[in-house]
């Protein structure tokens, strides 16, 4: 197996330019059945299942994507999803295109890429301190799971 095949999500360790926090930086897996939309103001995200009834209804509103129009279809799909989502607890809006933020200090990560996800480090030498995290709670709380849709 070549190195590219063993790291097909292009996993990297990056460092926040503001606070120095080390973070995991990976490509979003195409095999994952959820899309992540990130908050415009804090590091929180919402996960929208591709099987969610609201997501299915949005897809039914759109014409079938074509190879030539796929980029426009994706932009329209996420625009409609974003309009349907409830705001973040901090007051920000969830967006597929929102820049990724440091999980400790909430600074925008200069490496931001809408195809990548940011995760806390896992190794003991990577010093992630949830007590110093900008949101002051564990990683599972950085994911909005309930009441994600506007009423």
Secondary structure, 3 states (H helix, E strand, C coil): CCHHHHCCCCCEEEECCCCCCEEEEEECCCCCCEEEEEECCCCCEEEEECCCHHHHHHHHHCCCCCCCCHHHHHHHHHHHHHHHECCCCCCCCEECCCCCECCCCCCECCCCCCCEEEEECCCHHHCCCCCCCCCCCCHHHHEECCCCECC
